[in-house]
Amino acid sequence: MHEGPVGAPVAMFERVEPMCRALGRPSRNFRRDKEVLSNMRPTAAHLSTGRRRSRLPVTALVLAGPWLWAMTYAPAPGAAQPVPGMPSVDRAHFLHYGDLMFISEGALWDLDGASGKLTLLAPASKEPSHEQFSPNGRWLSYSLASGQVWLARSDGDDARLVAKGGWDAWLPGGRLLAGNSLWEVSASGAPVRAGTVPSDLAGWSPDGKRYAFVDDSLVISFSKPTTGTDRLQLSSSLYGKRVTWYQSRVSFSAAGGSVGNFLDAVNLLPGVGAVLFTLDPFHSASLAADGLGLYEVRAPGAPPLKLGVTVGDTVAVGPPGRFAFTDGPDRYAWLTKSAVTCSAATGTCLAAPAPPGKLTMYPAWSEDSGVLVYVEAPSSSASDFWQPTVQRWYGAHTLWALPAGSRTAFEVKGAAGASAPVWSADGQSLMYVADDSLWLLPAISSRPLRLESPLFTPGAWPSYYGQVNWSGQFAWSEAG
C-alpha cells in the first residue's frame, strides 16, 4: 500500500473494497468511482466514445487529498437563473465559441456563447457533477447529489428533472441515457421515454454504429468457490444481435476473493473494427490505481494485443484508424507517464517526443487537422502531495503540438501550466486548464485568453496522489 500524507484515507479505501464484496459481488463500480477522482475523466467527450465508467452508482466513495467523503448526485433548482456573485468570466472573448459549462468552487454555471449570458445551473450545496452537452449542442444535462439527472437547453433555460440514479450520458444520435431509460428530447425540451437501457451496456463508438456490452456470469457465494465468464460482446444497435469478441474465465472464493482478468473500460473506435479495453486483474482497487493493461482486439475471438498500461481511461480518438493514450503505470501523477500515438491496423504505438526527465500526458487529437496536442511535465520524486507540491508541479506544465506526419513538436506559446486540453468541434481552437482557470486558444498560434476563474477553491485543489480531475470541471460544445 502506498503511504503518504493521506495514508489513512488510502488505507480506508483499501479496507472498504472487501466490504463491497460482502454486498454480493466484487464491485467494478466501486473501483471505477475511485478512478474518476484520479483525473481519469468521465467527461462528455469520453462518454461519447463509450466506456463502462458511465455506469456510476448513486453513491461513490471519493478520495481527495487528505479527506474521504461520500459523493452523491444532487437535485437541481427548478429553473436556471442568472444571479449576482458570479465567478470571474470573460464573456466578450467567448462570444461565438459555442457554449460552456464549468464548476467553480462547487457551483455549476453555463456560459452561452451566442449572447454572453451566464446562468447558475446549480449551487455548490447541490453538489453538481457530470455536466455534458448533447451531440448537436442544443441541450445539456447534469447530475446532482440526490442522484437526479436534469436536462436544460444549451443556454441553461428550461431546466427539468428527467430521472434519478443510473445513467447520465448522451448517445451519438442525440438520445439521452438517464436513470435506467432511453429518452428522446422533443423540440420543446420535454424528454420522452423511448426504451430501457440494457443493464450490461458498456459503451459505444463515436459514430453510433457499434455498441459494447460486458456480460458477467460470475455468481458470488461465500459457502463455496464459484466460477464464471466475463464476455465482451458487440452489436450494431442497443437491442440487436450480439457477437462475442473476447471472454475471460473468472472466479471467486471467500478465502481468496476474486481471481482472473475482469473487463473494465471499453473504447470502440469509429470506422475500424478494433476494440480497446482494459483488464482488471484480481478485481483489485489497489492494483488498478497503479494502472491497468490496455489491450486491442481486431476480430471476434482474436488474441488480444497489449498496447501498454494506463492509469484510468486516457484514450483519445484521432484521425481514422488512429488513437492516443497516456502510457505508464503508477498512481503518482508525476511518475512514468508518456503520451503515445497508435495505429489500430498494426497495434503499434509511438511515444510523443520529449527530452530526458520529462513526462508527456493529456493527449488530445484534432480529428480534422491531425494535430496532436499534449502536455509536457517534469518527472518528480516527490512523495507528498500537499497543496504547494501539487500546485508547483502543475505550474511547470507546458503545452506542445505535433503536426500530422511530423516527429518534431513545437511548444504552444503562452500556455504555461496547461492541463486537460480539449479541441473545438472544428479542430481549430483549444481550451485548457492552467492556474485553476479555463483558457481559450482561438488558434494554435494565438495568444491564450483567460475565460474563467477559479475552478476549485483557491489553495484547495482536491487530488489523489497528485492527480487533479480538471476535465471533470468543464464541458465545451461548439456543435450547432
N, C-alpha and C positions, 0 to 999 in steps of 0.2 A: 504494500500500500504506500502511495506517495504521501509524504508528510510535508508540512509547511505551516504557514501562519494560520491556515484554516484546516489543520489536521483533524480537529474534532468533527466538523461537519462532513469532511470526506469520509471519515470512519463511520459516521452515522449513516451516510448514503449506502456504504457497502454493507452495513448491517441490515438495512431495510430491504435489500434485494431478496434475501431469503424469506422475508415476511410476505413479499409478493407471491413467492412460490406457494406459500401456505394458503393463499386465497384460491388456489385451484390450478394454476399452471404458471410456469415461468413467464413473466410479463415482458414481451418485446417493448410494449408501450412505455413501461417504466424506464427502461434504459434509454429509449429513444428520446423521452422528455428531458432527461439529463443532458443529452447531446444538444438539444435545442439551445440551451443556455451556453453550450460550449462553442458558440459562434458558428454553428452549422445550420444555419438558416432554414427555418420553414417560411420562406417568403413566397410572394406571389409568383415570381419567376420560377422557383423550384417546384412549387405546387403544380404549375402548368406542365412541367416536364414529367411530373408524377413520381411518387415515392410512398412508401408505407408510412413515413413520418407524418403524413397528413392525418392519419388516424389517431389523433391525440385524444386521450381520455379527458374527462371533465376536470379531473384533479391531477396535478403533477407535482412531484417534489422537485424543487429547484435549488441549486447551489449558486450563490452569488457572493463572491468574496468571502468574508467571514460569517455570512448569515445563511441560515437554512429556513425556508418557509414553504407553505403550501400555496401554489399558484393555481387559481381557477379563472374562469372567464366570466366577466361581469356584465350586467344589463346596461343598455344604452338609454339615454333620455328619449322621450317620445319623438322629438324632432330636434334637429341640429340648428343652433342659432349662433350668429356672430356675437362675441362677448368681448368686453374690455379685459385688460390684464393679459394680453397675448404675449407669446414669445417674440423675440426679435426676428422679423421676417422682411426680406427684401422682395416685396410684391412686384415692383416695377420690372425687375430683371427677369422674373419668371413668366411674365406675360407671353402667351403664345408658345409656351413649352409644355402644354398638357396640364395634367392635374397631379397633385402631390399630397399624399397623406404622410404624417410624421407624428411620432410620440415624443413630446417634450415634457420632461420631468413627470412622466406618467400619464399625461393627458393626451388624447388623440385629436389631431387637427387635420382639416382638409383645406388645401390652397387651390382655388380654381384659377387656372392659368388664362382663362378667357376674360374674366372680369377682375381678377385680383382679390376676390372675396376670400376672407379667411374665416373658417367655421369651426367651432368646437363640436366635435362629434361625441366625445365622452370625457368627463373629468377624470383626474387621477384616482379619485376614490372608487371609480368603477373598474379600474384595472383593465383598460382596453388592450387588445393584442390582435395579432394575426390579421392586420389590415392588408387589403388587396383589392385591385381593380379587376373588373370583368375584361375579357379579351378585347371587346370592342370599345372599351373605355367609357361606356355610358353609365356604368354602375360601380358601386364599391360595396364591400362587406367588411365586417369586423366582428370579433368575438369579445365577450366580456365576462366578468368573474363569476357570474351565476351559471355560465355555460351557454347563455343566449347568443344566437347569431343574428346580426342585424344587417339590413340592406338599405342603401340610400342611393340617390343619384350621385353622379361623379362630382357635383359641386357641393355635396353634403346635404342637399334638401331632401325632404320626404322620407326621413328615416323610419323604418318599420321593422318589427320583430318577424323573423322567419321561422326559427326553430330553436331548440335548446339541446345542447350536447351533441356529440358525434362529429360529423364532418363540418368543415368550413373551407370550401375550395371551389374554384371555377374550372369547368371543363373547357377545352379549346373552342367549342361551338357556342359558348355563352350560357350554358346551363349551369346552375348553382347547386353544389352539393352542400346541404345544410341539415344538421341532425342526421337522421338515417334516410333522408329522402332526396330525390332529384327534383329540382324546381326550374320551371321556365319563368322568365321575368317578362311580364306584359309591357306594352308601351306606356301604361300608366304607372309602372313600377310595382304593380302587385305581383307577388310570387304565386305561381300556380303549380301545385304538386303534379309531377309528371311520372313518378315511379319511385321505387325503393332502391337504395344503393346496395349492391352486393356486399355482404359482410366481409368478404375476403379481398375486396378491391385493394390493389397495392399501388397503382399508378397508371399513367397514360403517356403517349407520345405527344409532343407539342402540336403536331398536325391533327391530332384526334383520330388517327387511323388505327391505333393499336392500344389495347388495354391489358394491364398485367394484374394477375391475381396470385395470391400465395395461399395455397390450401394446406392446412396443417392438421394432420390426423392424430397427433400425439395426445393421448389422454393421461392426465396425471393421476397416479394412485400412490398413496403413502403406505399401502399394505403390501404391494408387490411391484417389482420393476415393470415398466411399460416401454414399448417401442412405437414409433410412428414414422411418418414421412412428411417432409416439407417439400411441396411441389410448386414450382414457378410455372404458371400457365398463362398463355396469351390468347387474345381473341380480337376480332376486328370491331367488336361492339361491347357494350356493357353486359348484354344478355345473350351474346352469340356463343357458338361452339368454341370450346377451348382446346388448345394444344399444349401438352406438357413440354417445356423446353429444358427444365433442369429439375432434379429431385435429389434429396439427401435423406439418409436414414438418421433418425434422432431417437434419443431415449431419455428416460427419467427414472431415478430411484431415490428413495428417501435418504439413503446413505450418501449417494454420490451426486445428487442433483441432476442437472441437465448435461447431456453428452451429445456431441455431434455438431455439425455446421448448420446453424439456423439462418434462414434467409432474412435479410434485413432490408436496407434501402434498395429500390429498383428504379432504374432510369431507362426509358425507351427512347432511342434516338429517332429523329424523323427521317424518312426516306431511305433507311437502310434496315437490314434485318437484325442487326446486332442488338443485344440486350446487355445492359450493365447492371451488376448487383453486388452487394457486399454480403459476406458471410460472417456470422457472429459465433465464434467457437465457444462451446460450453454455456452459451447464453449468459455470459459474464459481463456485468456492468463495468467492472474494473478493467478487464481486458479491452473492452470496446472503447473505453475512454482514451486508451493509447493507440487507437486506430484499428480498423478492420480491413481485411483484404478486399480489394476491388477486382472483380472478375468480368470478363466478356465471354458471352456465348453467342455463336453466329448462326446456329441452326438447332432445331429441336433434337435433344439427345447428344449434341456435340460436346466434347470435353471443354470445360471452362478454361479460359486463359487468364492467369493472374497478371494484372497490369501494375499493381503497386499496393500501397496501404494508404488509406485516407482516414483522417480524424473527422468523422461526420460525413455528410453528403456534400461534396465540394464540386461535383461535376458541372461544367459549363458547356452548353451546346454551341458548336461553331458552324462554319460553312458545311455544306453537305458532306457527310462521312467523316467529319472531324469533331473532336471534343477535347476538353482540357479538364484537369483536376489538380488539386494540391496533393502531392505525393509525400509520404513520410510519416512515421509513427511518432508517438509521444504526446501526452496531453498538454505539456508546456507549450504555450503559443510560440515561443522563441527558439524552439529546437527542431531540427531535422525536417524542414518543410521545403518543398520545391514544386513550383508550378510546372506542369508538363503538358505538352500537346500530343494528341494521339490520333492515329488513323484507325477507324473502325474496320476497314477492309483487311489490314495487316496485323492489327493488335500491337503495333509498335508505338512507343512514346518517346518524346524528346524533351529534355529539360529546357526551360527558358534560360537564356544566358544570364549569368550573374557572376560577379567576382568572388574570390575566396572570402569566407567569413560572412557571406550574405545569404539570406533565405529569400525565396520567392513564394508568393501566395496570392489568393483572391483573383484567379484568372477570370477574365470577362471578355468574351469574343463578340465582335461585331459581325453578325451573320451576313451583312450586306457588303461591307468593305473588306472583311477578312482580317482586320487589325485586331490583334490580341493586346489587351492591357493587363497588367499585373502589378502587384506591389512588391517592392524590394525592401527587406528589413534586416537589421543586424541580428546575427546569431548571438545568443547571450547564455551565460552560465548562471544567471541569477536564480536563486532558489526560492525567493519570496515573491509575492505579488501584491504588496501594499500599493496604495494609490501612486506614490511617487515613482515606483518601479514601472508600473503598468503605463502611466502617462508618458514617462520618459521614452519607453520603448516604442509606443505608438507614434510619438512625436518624431522619431527618427526614420519613419517610413518615407519612401519616395515612390512615385508612380511612373511606370515605364510602358512604352508602346512598342510592339513588334509588328511591323507591316507584313502583309501576306507575302509568303515566299522568301522572306528575309531571315537571316540569322543575326542581324545587327539591330538591337533595340536602342531606342533613344528615350531620355528622361523627359517627362512632361513637365515643363517649367511652371513653377509657382505652386505645385501640388504637394508641398511638404506635409508629411503627416498623414497621407492618404490611406484609407482603408475602404473595403467593400465597394469598389467601383461598379457602376451599372450603366449600360448603354441605353440611349433612347431607342424608340421603335425604329427610327430610320437609320440608326447606326452612325449618326453624325455627332451627337452630343453625349456628354458623360455627366453623371452625378456620382459623388463620392462623399465619404465622411472624413473630416480632419478637425482636430481641435474641438471635439464634441459638437461639431456643426455640420450642416449639409452644404455642399458646394456644387456649383454648376459650371461645367466647361462647355460653352456653346459650340466650340470646335476643339479638336485636339491641340491646336496651336493657339487657342485663345487664352486670355487672362482669366483665371478662375474667379468666380463670383460667390461670395458667401450668401446663401439663401436663407438659412435658418439657424438659430442657436438659442438655447442648448438642446441637446437630445436627452442626456441624462442630467441629473442634478450635478452641478459643477463640484468636482472633487469626490464624487461618489459613483464612479463607474462600476457597475456590477461585473465581476469577472469570474471565470473558472480557470485556474492555472494560467492567468493572463489573457485568456480568450474573452473578448467582449462581443456580444451579439449586436453589432452595429446594423447588420442587414435587417434584423427584426424591428428596427426603429422607423423604417420608412418604406413606402411603396410609391412608384412613379409610373404614370401612364401617359403615353403620347399617342395612343390609338384614337382613331376617330377625329 
